[in-house]
Amino acid sequence: MGLTIIGLITATCRIFDAVTDPWIASLSDRCTSRLGRRVPFLRAAALPFAIVTVLVFCTPVNKISGWNTLFLLIMLLLFYLFLTMYCTPFNALIPELGKTQKDRINVSTYISFTFFMGTGIAYLLPNIAKLFEPQLGYVGSLRVTIAIFAAVALAAMLVPAFALKEPEFADITPSNTPGIKSLVKTFKNKDFQTFVKSDILYWIALTIFQTGLPFYITVLMKLDTGMSFVLFALMTVMSLVFYVPVNVLAKKIGKKKLISFAFLFFSAVFLITTFAGYSGFTGITAGIIISVLASVPMAILGILPQAVVADIAQADAITTNENREGMFYAARTFAFKLGQSAAMLLFTALAGIGTNGFGYRVTAVVAAVLCFAGGLVFLRYKEDKVTDIISKG
C-alpha cells in the first residue's frame, strides 16, 4: 500500500474524527436512557471498539489489493467512531464524578496517570509479540498480541461501563439543544473561549515539539535514533514523578497559576532546545536536561486542563440550567485536533529551512513563541468567577 494512499486514508480519518466528536457529544448530552446520559455509550462502544482495533491489523486478501485499502479505510473510520463513542461520554463524567475542586483535580490526575500507564504498556507490544513469533511468524504474532491487548483493554473499559450507577451521582436530565446549536453555544462561552484559544496554541506548540523530538535528538544532539525512545521514556517517567506535587499544589494555589507557569516554563524549554548541539550543550547531557525540564510542564498540562473544562462546564450548567458537559469536552477535542493538524503543516514548512538542522531550531523557536502566547492568553481566564459560580450553585 503506497504512502499516498495511506496519507489519504489518514486525512479522511482525521476529518471524520473531528466531525464525530461534537455529534457523539450531542447524542450523549441529549440521551434519555434510564441508565444515564454517558453509561449507555460506554456499554455500546466497548466491545465493537476492541473488535475493530484487532480488525485494523487484518486484511481480507493476502496480497496487494484495492479491497485491503477499502477494508482498512472502513476499519479505521469505525475505530475512530467507537473511540469517540467511548471517550467523549467518559470525559463528560469528570464534572459529575468530581463535585468539588479537589475531587475534579483528583479525577483528572487519576485519568492522566492511567493514560500514561496504558501508553507505557502499549509500548511493550513488539516485545511480547516476539514471544509468539517462532510459532506464528511476524504478522501472526503481532495480530495475536494485539488481540490480547484488546481483550485486556475491553475488560478495563467494561469496569466503568457497568460499575458506575450514573443516576446515583449525576444529573441525568438531558439537554434539549441540537448538535450544531449546542456546539455554537459552547464556543460562545467567554471562559471557554479563553481556555480553548490557549489550548490550541499549546497543542500546536506541543505537537511541533513532539514531531521534532526525534530530529532534535539525532540531528542537533548527534545521538543515535534509539535514544529517542530512551529520552521520551525518561520525560514520561519524570512527568509521573511530578504528578503528586502538581495535585497538591493545584488544590492550594489553584489551577490557573500552575497552568500559566507551565506554559511559560515549556516555552523556556523549547528555547533551550534551540541551543542543543552547540558547544557545551551536546549529546546525552543536552537530551537529559531537556527531557527532565520538559517533564514538569507535561505533568501540569497533562492533569489540570481537563479539570478546567470540568469547572467551566459545571459553571455553564448552573448558569444556563442545561447540562452539556459532553459538548464542552468534544469542543475542546475538536479544537486541539485542529491545532495538531496545523502543527504538522507548520513543522513540514519550517523544518526544511536552511541547512545543518537550522530548520529544526526554527521549529523549536516557533513552538516557544506559540506556547508563550498560549500562557498570556490563559492569564485572562477568570478562574475566581467560575469557581464562585460553582460554589454558589
C-alpha positions in Angstrom: 0.0 0.0 0.0 1.6 3.3 -1.1 2.4 6.2 1.1 0.0 8.4 -0.9 -2.9 6.1 -0.2 -2.0 5.8 3.5 -1.8 9.6 3.6 -5.3 10.0 2.0 -6.7 7.4 4.5 -5.1 9.3 7.4 -6.5 12.6 6.2 -10.0 11.2 5.7 -10.0 9.7 9.2 -8.8 12.9 10.8 -11.7 14.8 9.2 -14.2 12.1 10.2 -12.8 12.0 13.8 -13.1 15.8 14.1 -16.7 15.8 12.9 -17.8 12.9 15.1 -16.7 14.5 18.4 -19.5 17.1 18.6 -22.0 14.7 17.0 -21.4 12.0 19.7 -21.3 14.7 22.4 -24.7 16.0 21.3 -26.2 12.5 21.3 -24.8 11.8 24.8 -26.0 15.2 26.2 -29.5 14.6 24.9 -29.7 10.9 25.8 -32.9 9.9 27.7 -31.9 6.4 28.9 -32.7 5.4 32.4 -29.1 4.3 32.8 -28.0 7.9 32.3 -26.5 10.0 29.5 -23.0 8.6 29.5 -23.1 4.9 30.6 -25.2 3.7 27.6 -22.5 4.9 25.3 -19.7 3.2 27.3 -21.5 -0.1 27.2 -22.4 0.2 23.5 -18.9 1.2 22.3 -16.5 -1.0 24.4 -16.9 -4.4 22.6 -17.0 -3.1 19.0 -14.1 -0.8 19.8 -12.0 -3.8 20.9 -13.0 -5.9 17.9 -12.3 -3.2 15.4 -8.9 -2.5 16.9 -7.9 -6.1 16.1 -9.5 -6.0 12.6 -7.5 -2.9 11.7 -4.5 -5.2 11.5 -6.2 -7.9 9.5 -6.7 -8.0 5.7 -9.3 -9.8 3.7 -6.9 -10.5 0.8 -3.5 -11.9 1.4 -1.8 -9.8 -1.3 -1.7 -6.2 -2.6 -5.4 -5.4 -3.4 -7.8 -2.5 -3.5 -10.1 -4.5 -1.2 -7.4 -4.2 1.5 -7.3 -0.5 1.1 -11.1 -0.2 1.3 -11.2 -2.6 4.3 -8.5 -0.5 6.1 -10.4 2.7 5.5 -13.7 1.3 6.8 -12.0 -0.3 9.9 -10.2 3.0 10.8 -13.3 5.0 10.4 -15.1 2.6 12.7 -12.1 2.7 15.1 -12.3 6.4 15.5 -16.1 6.3 15.7 -16.1 3.8 18.6 -13.1 5.6 20.2 -15.2 8.8 20.3 -18.3 7.0 21.4 -16.4 5.8 24.5 -14.0 8.7 25.3 -16.3 11.7 24.9 -19.1 10.5 27.2 -16.4 9.1 29.6 -14.7 12.6 29.9 -18.1 14.2 30.3 -18.4 12.3 33.6 -15.5 14.2 35.2 -17.7 17.1 36.4 -20.2 14.6 37.8 -17.6 12.4 39.5 -15.8 15.4 40.9 -18.3 17.6 42.8 -15.7 19.7 44.4 -12.5 21.4 43.1 -10.3 18.9 44.9 -12.3 15.9 43.6 -12.1 17.2 40.0 -8.3 17.6 40.3 -8.1 14.1 41.7 -10.2 12.6 39.0 -8.1 14.4 36.3 -4.9 13.2 37.9 -6.1 9.5 38.0 -7.2 9.6 34.4 -3.9 11.2 33.2 -1.9 8.7 35.3 -3.7 5.7 33.9 -3.4 7.1 30.3 0.4 7.2 30.8 0.4 3.7 32.3 -1.7 2.4 29.4 0.6 4.0 26.8 3.6 2.5 28.6 2.1 -0.9 28.4 1.3 -0.5 24.7 5.0 0.1 24.0 5.6 -3.4 25.2 3.6 -4.9 22.3 6.6 -5.6 20.0 8.5 -7.3 22.8 5.5 -9.5 23.7 4.9 -10.3 20.0 8.4 -11.7 19.7 7.5 -14.4 22.2 4.9 -15.8 19.7 7.0 -15.2 16.5 8.7 -18.6 16.4 5.3 -20.3 16.2 3.1 -17.8 14.4 5.5 -15.7 12.3 6.0 -12.0 12.4 2.5 -11.0 11.2 0.6 -13.7 13.1 2.4 -12.8 16.3 1.5 -9.1 16.0 -2.1 -9.9 15.4 -2.3 -12.3 18.4 -0.6 -9.8 20.7 -2.9 -7.0 19.5 -5.9 -9.3 20.2 -4.6 -10.0 23.7 -4.1 -6.3 24.4 -7.6 -5.5 23.0 -9.1 -8.1 25.3 -7.4 -6.6 28.4 -8.5 -3.1 27.2 -12.1 -4.4 26.8 -12.1 -5.7 30.4 -10.8 -2.3 31.6 -13.4 -0.4 29.6 -16.3 -2.5 30.9 -15.5 -1.7 34.5 -16.8 1.9 34.5 -19.5 0.9 31.9 -21.1 -1.5 34.4 -19.8 -0.4 37.8 -20.9 3.2 37.6 -24.5 3.8 38.6 -24.8 7.2 36.8 -28.3 8.2 38.1 -27.0 7.9 41.7 -24.3 10.6 41.4 -25.1 12.6 38.3 -27.9 14.8 37.0 -29.2 12.8 34.0 -31.6 15.5 32.8 -31.0 15.6 29.0 -30.1 18.7 27.1 -32.7 20.0 24.6 -30.2 21.8 22.4 -29.5 20.2 18.9 -25.9 19.4 18.0 -24.7 22.3 15.9 -26.6 24.8 18.1 -25.0 23.3 21.2 -21.5 23.5 19.7 -22.1 27.1 18.8 -23.3 27.9 22.4 -20.3 26.1 23.8 -17.8 28.3 21.8 -19.8 31.4 22.8 -19.0 30.8 26.5 -16.4 33.5 27.3 -14.5 31.4 29.8 -14.3 28.5 27.4 -13.2 30.8 24.6 -10.2 31.9 26.7 -9.4 28.4 27.6 -9.7 26.9 24.1 -7.6 29.7 22.5 -4.7 29.0 24.9 -5.3 25.2 24.4 -5.0 25.4 20.6 -1.7 27.3 20.9 -0.4 24.8 23.4 -1.3 21.8 21.2 0.3 23.4 18.1 3.5 24.1 20.1 3.5 20.6 21.8 2.8 18.8 18.5 5.6 20.7 16.8 8.0 19.8 19.7 6.9 16.1 19.8 7.2 15.8 16.0 10.6 17.4 16.0 11.9 15.5 19.1 13.5 12.6 17.1 15.2 15.2 14.8 16.4 17.3 17.8 17.9 14.2 19.2 19.6 12.8 16.1 20.4 16.0 14.1 21.0 18.6 16.8 22.3 16.4 19.7 24.0 13.9 17.4 22.6 10.9 19.2 21.6 7.6 17.8 18.0 7.0 16.7 17.4 4.6 19.6 17.9 7.4 22.1 14.6 8.9 21.0 12.7 6.2 22.9 15.0 6.4 25.9 14.7 10.2 26.3 10.9 10.1 25.7 10.6 7.4 28.3 12.7 9.5 30.7 10.5 12.5 30.1 7.4 10.4 30.7 8.6 8.8 33.9 9.8 12.1 35.3 6.4 13.6 34.5 4.7 10.9 36.6 7.1 11.8 39.5 5.7 15.4 39.5 2.0 14.2 39.4 1.7 14.2 43.2 3.2 17.7 43.8 1.0 19.1 41.0 -2.1 17.5 42.5 -1.2 19.0 45.9 -0.2 22.5 44.7 -3.3 22.8 42.4 -5.5 22.4 45.5 -3.6 25.0 47.4 -2.9 27.8 44.8 -5.5 27.0 42.1 -5.2 25.6 38.6 -4.7 29.0 36.8 -1.4 29.8 38.3 0.1 26.4 37.7 -1.1 26.2 34.1 0.2 29.7 33.3 3.5 28.7 34.9 3.6 25.5 32.8 3.0 27.4 29.6 5.9 29.8 30.3 8.2 27.0 31.6 7.5 24.9 28.5 8.3 27.9 26.3 11.7 28.2 28.0 12.3 24.5 27.5 11.6 24.9 23.7 14.0 27.9 23.6 16.7 25.8 25.4 16.2 23.1 22.7 17.3 25.5 20.0 20.8 25.6 21.6 21.2 21.8 21.5 24.3 20.8 19.7 26.3 23.9 20.4 29.5 23.9 22.5 28.9 22.6 26.0 25.4 21.6 25.4 25.6 18.4 23.3 24.9 14.7 23.3 23.2 12.9 26.1 23.7 15.7 28.6 21.5 18.0 26.5 19.0 15.3 26.0 18.7 14.5 29.7 18.4 18.2 30.7 15.7 18.9 28.1 13.7 15.7 29.0 13.8 16.4 32.7 12.8 20.1 32.3 10.0 19.2 29.9 8.5 16.7 32.3 7.5 19.5 34.7 5.0 21.3 32.4 4.0 18.0 30.9 2.8 16.9 34.3 0.8 20.1 34.9 -0.7 20.2 31.4 -1.4 16.5 31.5 -3.7 16.9 34.5 -5.2 20.3 35.0 -6.8 21.4 31.6 -9.3 18.5 32.0 -10.3 19.9 35.4 -10.6 23.4 34.0 -13.0 22.2 31.3 -15.0 20.4 34.1 -15.2 23.7 36.0 -16.3 25.6 33.0 -18.9 23.0 32.1 -20.3 22.9 35.6 -20.5 26.7 35.9 -22.2 26.8 32.5 -24.7 24.2 33.6 -25.6 26.2 36.7 -25.9 29.5 34.7 -27.9 28.1 31.8 -29.8 25.3 33.7 -28.7 22.9 30.9 -26.2 20.1 31.2 -23.9 20.0 28.1 -20.7 18.6 29.6 -20.2 16.3 26.7 -20.2 19.1 24.2 -17.6 21.1 26.2 -15.2 18.1 26.1 -16.0 17.5 22.4 -15.4 21.1 21.5 -12.0 21.0 23.3 -11.1 17.8 21.4 -12.3 19.3 18.1 -10.2 22.4 18.7 -6.9 20.7 19.7 -7.2 18.3 16.8 -7.3 21.3 14.5 -4.2 22.6 16.4 -2.4 19.3 15.8 -3.2 19.3 12.1 -1.9 22.9 11.8 1.2 21.9 13.7 2.0 19.2 11.2 1.8 21.6 8.4 3.9 24.2 10.2 6.6 21.7 11.1 6.8 20.4 7.5 7.1 24.0 6.2 9.7 25.1 8.7 11.9 22.0 9.1 13.4 22.4 5.6 14.6 26.0 6.1 18.4 26.3 5.8 21.0 23.6 6.3 22.7 21.7 9.2 19.5 21.5 11.2 18.7 25.2 11.1 15.1 24.5 10.2 14.7 22.2 13.3 15.9 25.1 15.5 13.4 27.3 13.9 10.6 24.9 14.7 11.7 25.0 18.4 11.6 28.8 18.4 8.2 28.9 16.8 6.9 26.3 19.4 8.4 28.5 22.2 6.6 31.7 20.9 3.3 29.9 20.5 3.5 28.4 24.0 4.4 31.7 25.5 1.4 33.3 23.6 -0.8 30.5 25.0 0.3 31.4 28.5 -0.5 35.0 28.0 -4.0 34.1 26.7 -4.7 31.8 29.6 -3.8 34.6 32.1 -7.1 36.2 31.0 -9.1 33.1 32.3 -11.3 34.2 35.2 -10.9 31.2 37.5 -12.3 33.1 40.5 -15.5 33.9 38.7 -16.0 30.3 37.6 -15.3 28.8 41.0 -17.6 31.4 42.6 -20.5 30.3 40.3 -19.9 26.7 41.2 -19.7 27.3 45.0 -22.9 29.4 44.9 -24.7 26.9 42.7 
